[in-house]
Amino acid sequence: MSENTQTAPLANTPTGYGWCAWHQGNARGVRLVAVAEQGSGPGTAGRHFACRPCREAYDLVPLADRP
Ligand SMILES: [Zn+2]
């Protein structure tokens, strides 16, 4: 028996309103994507939210849509 009373904003929500790291602004329908940041050191991976237009523009795949 587990009670789910926690409210975790943007944790596993497929879509939501949040900050898009690509166009540097808030947008609706942002998704969490993982990006390998180049030039900032080895093994540096960041997780950022991206809105739909930016995902299409930069060919980003949300974490939830990956195999
Ligand atoms: Zn964006």
N, CA, C, O and the ligand as a Tripos MOL2 file, in Angstrom:
@<TRIPOS>MOLECULE
protein
  269   267    68     0     0
PROTEIN
NO_CHARGES

@<TRIPOS>ATOM
      1 N           0.8460   -1.2010    0.0000 N.3       1 MET1
      2 CA          0.0000    0.0000    0.0000 C.3       1 MET1
      3 C           0.8840    1.2560    0.0000 C.2       1 MET1
      4 O           1.5910    1.5360    0.9690 O.2       1 MET1
      5 N           0.8300    1.9620   -1.0490 N.am      2 SER2
      6 CA          1.6300    3.1770   -1.1260 C.3       2 SER2
      7 C           0.7310    4.3500   -1.4920 C.2       2 SER2
      8 O          -0.0690    4.2860   -2.4250 O.2       2 SER2
      9 N           0.8850    5.3770   -0.7560 N.am      3 GLU3
     10 CA          0.0830    6.5540   -1.0370 C.3       3 GLU3
     11 C           0.8970    7.5610   -1.8350 C.2       3 GLU3
     12 O           1.9890    7.9650   -1.4340 O.2       3 GLU3
     13 N           0.3520    7.9460   -2.9490 N.am      4 ASN4
     14 CA          1.0360    8.9210   -3.7800 C.3       4 ASN4
     15 C           0.4420   10.2970   -3.5430 C.2       4 ASN4
     16 O          -0.4620   10.7420   -4.2510 O.2       4 ASN4
     17 N           0.9650   10.9380   -2.5510 N.am      5 THR5
     18 CA          0.4300   12.2670   -2.2510 C.3       5 THR5
     19 C           1.4270   13.3560   -2.6060 C.2       5 THR5
     20 O           1.1830   14.5410   -2.3780 O.2       5 THR5
     21 N           2.5420   12.9390   -3.1630 N.am      6 GLN6
     22 CA          3.5420   13.9400   -3.4960 C.3       6 GLN6
     23 C           3.1890   14.6570   -4.7830 C.2       6 GLN6
     24 O           2.6150   14.0850   -5.7090 O.2       6 GLN6
     25 N           3.5380   15.8870   -4.8060 N.am      7 THR7
     26 CA          3.3520   16.6670   -6.0240 C.3       7 THR7
     27 C           4.7240   17.0420   -6.5610 C.2       7 THR7
     28 O           5.3720   17.9660   -6.0710 O.2       7 THR7
     29 N           5.1410   16.3230   -7.5540 N.am      8 ALA8
     30 CA          6.4490   16.5980   -8.1410 C.3       8 ALA8
     31 C           6.2790   17.3230   -9.4670 C.2       8 ALA8
     32 O           5.9080   16.7150  -10.4710 O.2       8 ALA8
     33 N           6.5450   18.5930   -9.4710 N.am      9 PRO9
     34 CA          6.3650   19.3700  -10.6970 C.3       9 PRO9
     35 C           7.4000   19.0130  -11.7500 C.2       9 PRO9
     36 O           8.5960   18.9970  -11.4610 O.2       9 PRO9
     37 N           6.9660   18.7330  -12.9390 N.am     10 LEU10
     38 CA          7.8260   18.4640  -14.0730 C.3      10 LEU10
     39 C           8.7390   17.2640  -13.8860 C.2      10 LEU10
     40 O           9.7350   17.1360  -14.5980 O.2      10 LEU10
     41 N           8.4240   16.3840  -12.9490 N.am     11 ALA11
     42 CA          9.2800   15.2310  -12.7310 C.3      11 ALA11
     43 C           9.1370   14.2410  -13.8800 C.2      11 ALA11
     44 O          10.0890   13.9790  -14.6140 O.2      11 ALA11
     45 N           7.9660   13.7100  -14.0200 N.am     12 ASN12
     46 CA          7.7400   12.7560  -15.1000 C.3      12 ASN12
     47 C           6.5520   13.1450  -15.9630 C.2      12 ASN12
     48 O           5.9820   12.3250  -16.6830 O.2      12 ASN12
     49 N           6.2080   14.3790  -15.8750 N.am     13 THR13
     50 CA          5.0920   14.8310  -16.6880 C.3      13 THR13
     51 C           5.5130   14.8930  -18.1490 C.2      13 THR13
     52 O           6.5490   15.4750  -18.4720 O.2      13 THR13
     53 N           4.7470   14.3190  -19.0020 N.am     14 PRO14
     54 CA          5.0960   14.2980  -20.4230 C.3      14 PRO14
     55 C           5.1820   15.6980  -21.0120 C.2      14 PRO14
     56 O           6.0650   15.9930  -21.8180 O.2      14 PRO14
     57 N           4.2820   16.5290  -20.6130 N.am     15 THR15
     58 CA          4.3520   17.8970  -21.0860 C.3      15 THR15
     59 C           4.1030   18.8440  -19.9250 C.2      15 THR15
     60 O           3.5010   18.4680  -18.9200 O.2      15 THR15
     61 N           4.5600   20.0400  -20.0700 N.am     16 GLY16
     62 CA          4.3450   20.9950  -18.9940 C.3      16 GLY16
     63 C           4.8150   22.3740  -19.3940 C.2      16 GLY16
     64 O           5.3410   22.6030  -20.4830 O.2      16 GLY16
     65 N           4.6020   23.2670  -18.4740 N.am     17 TYR17
     66 CA          5.0430   24.6290  -18.7210 C.3      17 TYR17
     67 C           6.3480   24.8520  -17.9820 C.2      17 TYR17
     68 O           6.4230   24.6670  -16.7680 O.2      17 TYR17
     69 N           7.3560   25.2410  -18.7040 N.am     18 GLY18
     70 CA          8.6340   25.4200  -18.0460 C.3      18 GLY18
     71 C           9.6340   26.1680  -18.9050 C.2      18 GLY18
     72 O           9.3010   26.7610  -19.9310 O.2      18 GLY18
     73 N          10.8570   26.1160  -18.4500 N.am     19 TRP19
     74 CA         11.9330   26.8710  -19.0920 C.3      19 TRP19
     75 C          12.5410   26.0710  -20.2250 C.2      19 TRP19
     76 O          12.9430   24.9220  -20.0430 O.2      19 TRP19
     77 N          12.6050   26.6720  -21.3730 N.am     20 CYS20
     78 CA         13.2790   26.0450  -22.4940 C.3      20 CYS20
     79 C          14.7040   26.5660  -22.5460 C.2      20 CYS20
     80 O          14.9410   27.7690  -22.6530 O.2      20 CYS20
     81 N          15.6460   25.6380  -22.4700 N.am     21 ALA21
     82 CA         17.0510   26.0320  -22.4100 C.3      21 ALA21
     83 C          17.5920   26.4150  -23.7780 C.2      21 ALA21
     84 O          18.6980   26.9460  -23.8830 O.2      21 ALA21
     85 N          16.8320   26.1530  -24.8080 N.am     22 TRP22
     86 CA         17.3530   26.4120  -26.1520 C.3      22 TRP22
     87 C          17.0450   27.8230  -26.6250 C.2      22 TRP22
     88 O          17.9020   28.4930  -27.2000 O.2      22 TRP22
     89 N          15.8480   28.2600  -26.3860 N.am     23 HIS23
     90 CA         15.5610   29.6360  -26.7900 C.3      23 HIS23
     91 C          15.5190   30.5660  -25.5870 C.2      23 HIS23
     92 O          15.1390   31.7330  -25.6860 O.2      23 HIS23
     93 N          15.9240   30.0060  -24.4430 N.am     24 GLN24
     94 CA         16.0700   30.8200  -23.2360 C.3      24 GLN24
     95 C          14.7810   31.5470  -22.8750 C.2      24 GLN24
     96 O          14.7250   32.7730  -22.7730 O.2      24 GLN24
     97 N          13.7600   30.7390  -22.6890 N.am     25 GLY25
     98 CA         12.5000   31.3590  -22.3100 C.3      25 GLY25
     99 C          11.5060   30.3120  -21.8600 C.2      25 GLY25
    100 O          11.6850   29.1190  -22.1060 O.2      25 GLY25
    101 N          10.4750   30.7590  -21.2080 N.am     26 ASN26
    102 CA          9.4330   29.8370  -20.7910 C.3      26 ASN26
    103 C           8.5600   29.4710  -21.9710 C.2      26 ASN26
    104 O           8.2810   30.2890  -22.8480 O.2      26 ASN26
    105 N           8.1350   28.2180  -21.9670 N.am     27 ALA27
    106 CA          7.2900   27.7590  -23.0600 C.3      27 ALA27
    107 C           6.3690   26.6740  -22.5460 C.2      27 ALA27
    108 O           6.6220   26.0460  -21.5180 O.2      27 ALA27
    109 N           5.2980   26.4710  -23.2870 N.am     28 ARG28
    110 CA          4.3550   25.4280  -22.9210 C.3      28 ARG28
    111 C           4.7240   24.1360  -23.6530 C.2      28 ARG28
    112 O           5.1280   24.1620  -24.8160 O.2      28 ARG28
    113 N           4.5830   23.0290  -22.9690 N.am     29 GLY29
    114 CA          4.8420   21.7460  -23.6110 C.3      29 GLY29
    115 C           6.3130   21.3850  -23.6740 C.2      29 GLY29
    116 O           6.7510   20.7090  -24.6060 O.2      29 GLY29
    117 N           7.0780   21.8310  -22.6880 N.am     30 VAL30
    118 CA          8.4930   21.4890  -22.6850 C.3      30 VAL30
    119 C           8.6820   20.0320  -22.2720 C.2      30 VAL30
    120 O           7.9120   19.4890  -21.4800 O.2      30 VAL30
    121 N           9.6990   19.4300  -22.8120 N.am     31 ARG31
    122 CA         10.0300   18.0490  -22.4900 C.3      31 ARG31
    123 C          11.4740   17.9830  -22.0380 C.2      31 ARG31
    124 O          12.3160   18.7770  -22.4600 O.2      31 ARG31
    125 N          11.7450   17.0120  -21.1630 N.am     32 LEU32
    126 CA         13.0980   16.8470  -20.6570 C.3      32 LEU32
    127 C          13.9420   16.0720  -21.6650 C.2      32 LEU32
    128 O          13.6030   14.9570  -22.0600 O.2      32 LEU32
    129 N          15.0320   16.6820  -22.0630 N.am     33 VAL33
    130 CA         15.9340   16.0240  -22.9960 C.3      33 VAL33
    131 C          17.3460   16.0460  -22.4200 C.2      33 VAL33
    132 O          17.7070   16.9410  -21.6560 O.2      33 VAL33
    133 N          18.1270   15.0590  -22.7970 N.am     34 ALA34
    134 CA         19.5140   14.9930  -22.3390 C.3      34 ALA34
    135 C          20.4210   15.4290  -23.4720 C.2      34 ALA34
    136 O          20.2540   15.0200  -24.6210 O.2      34 ALA34
    137 N          21.3580   16.2450  -23.1360 N.am     35 VAL35
    138 CA         22.2860   16.7140  -24.1520 C.3      35 VAL35
    139 C          23.7110   16.5310  -23.6540 C.2      35 VAL35
    140 O          23.9920   16.6950  -22.4670 O.2      35 VAL35
    141 N          24.5890   16.1950  -24.5570 N.am     36 ALA36
    142 CA         26.0040   16.1040  -24.2200 C.3      36 ALA36
    143 C          26.6270   17.4560  -24.5420 C.2      36 ALA36
    144 O          26.7630   17.8470  -25.7010 O.2      36 ALA36
    145 N          26.9910   18.1380  -23.4970 N.am     37 GLU37
    146 CA         27.5330   19.4680  -23.6930 C.3      37 GLU37
    147 C          28.9940   19.3820  -24.1160 C.2      37 GLU37
    148 O          29.8380   18.8360  -23.4070 O.2      37 GLU37
    149 N          29.2570   19.9220  -25.2590 N.am     38 GLN38
    150 CA         30.6120   19.8660  -25.7800 C.3      38 GLN38
    151 C          31.4210   21.0680  -25.3070 C.2      38 GLN38
    152 O          30.9050   22.1750  -25.1470 O.2      38 GLN38
    153 N          32.6980   20.8080  -25.0910 N.am     39 GLY39
    154 CA         33.5840   21.9120  -24.7460 C.3      39 GLY39
    155 C          33.6010   22.2660  -23.2820 C.2      39 GLY39
    156 O          34.2960   23.1980  -22.8760 O.2      39 GLY39
    157 N          32.8500   21.5400  -22.4830 N.am     40 SER40
    158 CA         32.8190   21.8730  -21.0620 C.3      40 SER40
    159 C          33.4000   20.7390  -20.2290 C.2      40 SER40
    160 O          33.1620   20.6610  -19.0240 O.2      40 SER40
    161 N          34.1550   19.8680  -20.8680 N.am     41 GLY41
    162 CA         34.7890   18.7940  -20.1200 C.3      41 GLY41
    163 C          34.2080   17.4510  -20.4820 C.2      41 GLY41
    164 O          33.0890   17.3620  -20.9850 O.2      41 GLY41
    165 N          34.9710   16.4060  -20.2250 N.am     42 PRO42
    166 CA         34.5230   15.0540  -20.5510 C.3      42 PRO42
    167 C          33.4290   14.5630  -19.6150 C.2      42 PRO42
    168 O          33.4180   14.8660  -18.4220 O.2      42 PRO42
    169 N          32.5250   13.8080  -20.1820 N.am     43 GLY43
    170 CA         31.4800   13.2090  -19.3710 C.3      43 GLY43
    171 C          30.4820   14.2010  -18.8350 C.2      43 GLY43
    172 O          29.7630   13.9330  -17.8730 O.2      43 GLY43
    173 N          30.4500   15.3310  -19.4630 N.am     44 THR44
    174 CA         29.5020   16.3310  -18.9890 C.3      44 THR44
    175 C          28.1970   16.2370  -19.7800 C.2      44 THR44
    176 O          28.1200   16.6090  -20.9510 O.2      44 THR44
    177 N          27.2180   15.7450  -19.1200 N.am     45 ALA45
    178 CA         25.9180   15.6500  -19.7630 C.3      45 ALA45
    179 C          24.9120   16.4650  -18.9690 C.2      45 ALA45
    180 O          24.8700   16.4200  -17.7390 O.2      45 ALA45
    181 N          24.1250   17.1900  -19.6900 N.am     46 GLY46
    182 CA         23.1450   18.0200  -19.0110 C.3      46 GLY46
    183 C          21.7400   17.6040  -19.3730 C.2      46 GLY46
    184 O          21.4820   17.0250  -20.4280 O.2      46 GLY46
    185 N          20.8640   17.9120  -18.4840 N.am     47 ARG47
    186 CA         19.4570   17.6520  -18.7730 C.3      47 ARG47
    187 C          18.7300   18.9780  -18.7800 C.2      47 ARG47
    188 O          18.7170   19.7290  -17.8050 O.2      47 ARG47
    189 N          18.1380   19.2200  -19.9020 N.am     48 HIS48
    190 CA         17.4430   20.4840  -20.0310 C.3      48 HIS48
    191 C          16.0590   20.2560  -20.6210 C.2      48 HIS48
    192 O          15.7840   19.2320  -21.2470 O.2      48 HIS48
    193 N          15.2150   21.2220  -20.4040 N.am     49 PHE49
    194 CA         13.8930   21.1670  -20.9960 C.3      49 PHE49
    195 C          13.9060   21.9220  -22.3180 C.2      49 PHE49
    196 O          14.5200   22.9800  -22.4550 O.2      49 PHE49
    197 N          13.2170   21.3480  -23.2700 N.am     50 ALA50
    198 CA         13.1250   21.9980  -24.5690 C.3      50 ALA50
    199 C          11.6810   22.0090  -25.0290 C.2      50 ALA50
    200 O          10.9470   21.0380  -24.8470 O.2      50 ALA50
    201 N          11.2890   23.1120  -25.6210 N.am     51 CYS51
    202 CA          9.9280   23.2040  -26.1240 C.3      51 CYS51
    203 C           9.8370   22.5060  -27.4800 C.2      51 CYS51
    204 O          10.8510   22.1250  -28.0630 O.2      51 CYS51
    205 N           8.6450   22.3490  -27.9570 N.am     52 ARG52
    206 CA          8.4560   21.5780  -29.1820 C.3      52 ARG52
    207 C           9.1420   22.1980  -30.4050 C.2      52 ARG52
    208 O           9.8210   21.4840  -31.1430 O.2      52 ARG52
    209 N           8.9860   23.4820  -30.6350 N.am     53 PRO53
    210 CA          9.6640   24.0730  -31.8040 C.3      53 PRO53
    211 C          11.1770   23.8940  -31.7470 C.2      53 PRO53
    212 O          11.8120   23.6600  -32.7750 O.2      53 PRO53
    213 N          11.7510   24.0010  -30.5650 N.am     54 CYS54
    214 CA         13.1930   23.8390  -30.4530 C.3      54 CYS54
    215 C          13.5830   22.3760  -30.6310 C.2      54 CYS54
    216 O          14.6410   22.0820  -31.1860 O.2      54 CYS54
    217 N          12.7450   21.4640  -30.1680 N.am     55 ARG55
    218 CA         13.0550   20.0410  -30.3490 C.3      55 ARG55
    219 C          13.0590   19.6900  -31.8290 C.2      55 ARG55
    220 O          13.8810   18.8990  -32.2920 O.2      55 ARG55
    221 N          12.1370   20.2840  -32.5550 N.am     56 GLU56
    222 CA         12.0840   20.0020  -33.9860 C.3      56 GLU56
    223 C          13.2350   20.6920  -34.7030 C.2      56 GLU56
    224 O          13.7880   20.1530  -35.6610 O.2      56 GLU56
    225 N          13.5910   21.8680  -34.2460 N.am     57 ALA57
    226 CA         14.6500   22.6270  -34.9080 C.3      57 ALA57
    227 C          16.0190   21.9940  -34.6730 C.2      57 ALA57
    228 O          16.8740   21.9820  -35.5580 O.2      57 ALA57
    229 N          16.2080   21.4700  -33.4700 N.am     58 TYR58
    230 CA         17.5140   20.9190  -33.1230 C.3      58 TYR58
    231 C          17.5260   19.3950  -33.1040 C.2      58 TYR58
    232 O          18.5130   18.7740  -32.7100 O.2      58 TYR58
    233 N          16.4230   18.8070  -33.5340 N.am     59 ASP59
    234 CA         16.3280   17.3490  -33.6100 C.3      59 ASP59
    235 C          16.5850   16.7030  -32.2510 C.2      59 ASP59
    236 O          17.4050   15.7940  -32.1240 O.2      59 ASP59
    237 N          15.8870   17.1790  -31.2640 N.am     60 LEU60
    238 CA         16.0590   16.6660  -29.9090 C.3      60 LEU60
    239 C          15.0300   15.5820  -29.6280 C.2      60 LEU60
    240 O          13.8760   15.6650  -30.0480 O.2      60 LEU60
    241 N          15.4780   14.5690  -28.9100 N.am     61 VAL61
    242 CA         14.5810   13.4730  -28.5530 C.3      61 VAL61
    243 C          14.3830   13.4680  -27.0370 C.2      61 VAL61
    244 O          15.3450   13.3390  -26.2800 O.2      61 VAL61
    245 N          13.1500   13.6090  -26.6070 N.am     62 PRO62
    246 CA         12.8790   13.5900  -25.1590 C.3      62 PRO62
    247 C          13.3060   12.2730  -24.5320 C.2      62 PRO62
    248 O          13.2630   11.2250  -25.1770 O.2      62 PRO62
    249 N          13.7120   12.3310  -23.2910 N.am     63 LEU63
    250 CA         14.1620   11.1350  -22.5890 C.3      63 LEU63
    251 C          13.0840   10.0610  -22.5700 C.2      63 LEU63
    252 O          13.3780    8.8720  -22.6930 O.2      63 LEU63
    253 N          11.8680   10.4770  -22.4200 N.am     64 ALA64
    254 CA         10.7710    9.5200  -22.3050 C.3      64 ALA64
    255 C          10.5040    8.8010  -23.6170 C.2      64 ALA64
    256 O           9.8960    7.7300  -23.6330 O.2      64 ALA64
    257 N          10.9630    9.3950  -24.7240 N.am     65 ASP65
    258 CA         10.7080    8.7880  -26.0240 C.3      65 ASP65
    259 C          11.8630    7.9220  -26.4890 C.2      65 ASP65
    260 O          11.8180    7.3330  -27.5690 O.2      65 ASP65
    261 N          12.8870    7.8510  -25.6700 N.am     66 ARG66
    262 CA         14.0320    7.0260  -26.0470 C.3      66 ARG66
    263 C          13.8030    5.5840  -25.6250 C.2      66 ARG66
    264 O          13.0770    5.3140  -24.6690 O.2      66 ARG66
    265 N          14.4260    4.6630  -26.3430 N.am     67 PRO67
    266 CA         14.2720    3.2410  -26.0030 C.3      67 PRO67
    267 C          14.9500    2.8870  -24.6820 C.2      67 PRO67
    268 O          14.9110    1.7320  -24.2580 O.2      67 PRO67
    269 ZN         12.4150   26.5280  -27.0940 Zn       68 ZN68
@<TRIPOS>BOND
     1     1     2 1
     2     2     3 1
     3     3     4 2
     4     3     5 am
     5     5     6 1
     6     6     7 1
     7     7     8 2
     8     7     9 am
     9     9    10 1
    10    10    11 1
    11    11    12 2
    12    11    13 am
    13    13    14 1
    14    14    15 1
    15    15    16 2
    16    15    17 am
    17    17    18 1
    18    18    19 1
    19    19    20 2
    20    19    21 am
    21    21    22 1
    22    22    23 1
    23    23    24 2
    24    23    25 am
    25    25    26 1
    26    26    27 1
    27    27    28 2
    28    27    29 am
    29    29    30 1
    30    30    31 1
    31    31    32 2
    32    31    33 am
    33    33    34 1
    34    34    35 1
    35    35    36 2
    36    35    37 am
    37    37    38 1
    38    38    39 1
    39    39    40 2
    40    39    41 am
    41    41    42 1
    42    42    43 1
    43    43    44 2
    44    43    45 am
    45    45    46 1
    46    46    47 1
    47    47    48 2
    48    47    49 am
    49    49    50 1
    50    50    51 1
    51    51    52 2
    52    51    53 am
    53    53    54 1
    54    54    55 1
    55    55    56 2
    56    55    57 am
    57    57    58 1
    58    58    59 1
    59    59    60 2
    60    59    61 am
    61    61    62 1
    62    62    63 1
    63    63    64 2
    64    63    65 am
    65    65    66 1
    66    66    67 1
    67    67    68 2
    68    67    69 am
    69    69    70 1
    70    70    71 1
    71    71    72 2
    72    71    73 am
    73    73    74 1
    74    74    75 1
    75    75    76 2
    76    75    77 am
    77    77    78 1
    78    78    79 1
    79    79    80 2
    80    79    81 am
    81    81    82 1
    82    82    83 1
    83    83    84 2
    84    83    85 am
    85    85    86 1
    86    86    87 1
    87    87    88 2
    88    87    89 am
    89    89    90 1
    90    90    91 1
    91    91    92 2
    92    91    93 am
    93    93    94 1
    94    94    95 1
    95    95    96 2
    96    95    97 am
    97    97    98 1
    98    98    99 1
    99    99   100 2
   100    99   101 am
   101   101   102 1
   102   102   103 1
   103   103   104 2
   104   103   105 am
   105   105   106 1
   106   106   107 1
   107   107   108 2
   108   107   109 am
   109   109   110 1
   110   110   111 1
   111   111   112 2
   112   111   113 am
   113   113   114 1
   114   114   115 1
   115   115   116 2
   116   115   117 am
   117   117   118 1
   118   118   119 1
   119   119   120 2
   120   119   121 am
   121   121   122 1
   122   122   123 1
   123   123   124 2
   124   123   125 am
   125   125   126 1
   126   126   127 1
   127   127   128 2
   128   127   129 am
   129   129   130 1
   130   130   131 1
   131   131   132 2
   132   131   133 am
   133   133   134 1
   134   134   135 1
   135   135   136 2
   136   135   137 am
   137   137   138 1
   138   138   139 1
   139   139   140 2
   140   139   141 am
   141   141   142 1
   142   142   143 1
   143   143   144 2
   144   143   145 am
   145   145   146 1
   146   146   147 1
   147   147   148 2
   148   147   149 am
   149   149   150 1
   150   150   151 1
   151   151   152 2
   152   151   153 am
   153   153   154 1
   154   154   155 1
   155   155   156 2
   156   155   157 am
   157   157   158 1
   158   158   159 1
   159   159   160 2
   160   159   161 am
   161   161   162 1
   162   162   163 1
   163   163   164 2
   164   163   165 am
   165   165   166 1
   166   166   167 1
   167   167   168 2
   168   167   169 am
   169   169   170 1
   170   170   171 1
   171   171   172 2
   172   171   173 am
   173   173   174 1
   174   174   175 1
   175   175   176 2
   176   175   177 am
   177   177   178 1
   178   178   179 1
   179   179   180 2
   180   179   181 am
   181   181   182 1
   182   182   183 1
   183   183   184 2
   184   183   185 am
   185   185   186 1
   186   186   187 1
   187   187   188 2
   188   187   189 am
   189   189   190 1
   190   190   191 1
   191   191   192 2
   192   191   193 am
   193   193   194 1
   194   194   195 1
   195   195   196 2
   196   195   197 am
   197   197   198 1
   198   198   199 1
   199   199   200 2
   200   199   201 am
   201   201   202 1
   202   202   203 1
   203   203   204 2
   204   203   205 am
   205   205   206 1
   206   206   207 1
   207   207   208 2
   208   207   209 am
   209   209   210 1
   210   210   211 1
   211   211   212 2
   212   211   213 am
   213   213   214 1
   214   214   215 1
   215   215   216 2
   216   215   217 am
   217   217   218 1
   218   218   219 1
   219   219   220 2
   220   219   221 am
   221   221   222 1
   222   222   223 1
   223   223   224 2
   224   223   225 am
   225   225   226 1
   226   226   227 1
   227   227   228 2
   228   227   229 am
   229   229   230 1
   230   230   231 1
   231   231   232 2
   232   231   233 am
   233   233   234 1
   234   234   235 1
   235   235   236 2
   236   235   237 am
   237   237   238 1
   238   238   239 1
   239   239   240 2
   240   239   241 am
   241   241   242 1
   242   242   243 1
   243   243   244 2
   244   243   245 am
   245   245   246 1
   246   246   247 1
   247   247   248 2
   248   247   249 am
   249   249   250 1
   250   250   251 1
   251   251   252 2
   252   251   253 am
   253   253   254 1
   254   254   255 1
   255   255   256 2
   256   255   257 am
   257   257   258 1
   258   258   259 1
   259   259   260 2
   260   259   261 am
   261   261   262 1
   262   262   263 1
   263   263   264 2
   264   263   265 am
   265   265   266 1
   266   266   267 1
   267   267   268 2
@<TRIPOS>SUBSTRUCTURE
     1 MET1         2 RESIDUE 1 A MET
     2 SER2         6 RESIDUE 1 A SER
     3 GLU3        10 RESIDUE 1 A GLU
     4 ASN4        14 RESIDUE 1 A ASN
     5 THR5        18 RESIDUE 1 A THR
     6 GLN6        22 RESIDUE 1 A GLN
     7 THR7        26 RESIDUE 1 A THR
     8 ALA8        30 RESIDUE 1 A ALA
     9 PRO9        34 RESIDUE 1 A PRO
    10 LEU10       38 RESIDUE 1 A LEU
    11 ALA11       42 RESIDUE 1 A ALA
    12 ASN12       46 RESIDUE 1 A ASN
    13 THR13       50 RESIDUE 1 A THR
    14 PRO14       54 RESIDUE 1 A PRO
    15 THR15       58 RESIDUE 1 A THR
    16 GLY16       62 RESIDUE 1 A GLY
    17 TYR17       66 RESIDUE 1 A TYR
    18 GLY18       70 RESIDUE 1 A GLY
    19 TRP19       74 RESIDUE 1 A TRP
    20 CYS20       78 RESIDUE 1 A CYS
    21 ALA21       82 RESIDUE 1 A ALA
    22 TRP22       86 RESIDUE 1 A TRP
    23 HIS23       90 RESIDUE 1 A HIS
    24 GLN24       94 RESIDUE 1 A GLN
    25 GLY25       98 RESIDUE 1 A GLY
    26 ASN26      102 RESIDUE 1 A ASN
    27 ALA27      106 RESIDUE 1 A ALA
    28 ARG28      110 RESIDUE 1 A ARG
    29 GLY29      114 RESIDUE 1 A GLY
    30 VAL30      118 RESIDUE 1 A VAL
    31 ARG31      122 RESIDUE 1 A ARG
    32 LEU32      126 RESIDUE 1 A LEU
    33 VAL33      130 RESIDUE 1 A VAL
    34 ALA34      134 RESIDUE 1 A ALA
    35 VAL35      138 RESIDUE 1 A VAL
    36 ALA36      142 RESIDUE 1 A ALA
    37 GLU37      146 RESIDUE 1 A GLU
    38 GLN38      150 RESIDUE 1 A GLN
    39 GLY39      154 RESIDUE 1 A GLY
    40 SER40      158 RESIDUE 1 A SER
    41 GLY41      162 RESIDUE 1 A GLY
    42 PRO42      166 RESIDUE 1 A PRO
    43 GLY43      170 RESIDUE 1 A GLY
    44 THR44      174 RESIDUE 1 A THR
    45 ALA45      178 RESIDUE 1 A ALA
    46 GLY46      182 RESIDUE 1 A GLY
    47 ARG47      186 RESIDUE 1 A ARG
    48 HIS48      190 RESIDUE 1 A HIS
    49 PHE49      194 RESIDUE 1 A PHE
    50 ALA50      198 RESIDUE 1 A ALA
    51 CYS51      202 RESIDUE 1 A CYS
    52 ARG52      206 RESIDUE 1 A ARG
    53 PRO53      210 RESIDUE 1 A PRO
    54 CYS54      214 RESIDUE 1 A CYS
    55 ARG55      218 RESIDUE 1 A ARG
    56 GLU56      222 RESIDUE 1 A GLU
    57 ALA57      226 RESIDUE 1 A ALA
    58 TYR58      230 RESIDUE 1 A TYR
    59 ASP59      234 RESIDUE 1 A ASP
    60 LEU60      238 RESIDUE 1 A LEU
    61 VAL61      242 RESIDUE 1 A VAL
    62 PRO62      246 RESIDUE 1 A PRO
    63 LEU63      250 RESIDUE 1 A LEU
    64 ALA64      254 RESIDUE 1 A ALA
    65 ASP65      258 RESIDUE 1 A ASP
    66 ARG66      262 RESIDUE 1 A ARG
    67 PRO67      266 RESIDUE 1 A PRO
    68 ZN68       269 GROUP 0 **** ****
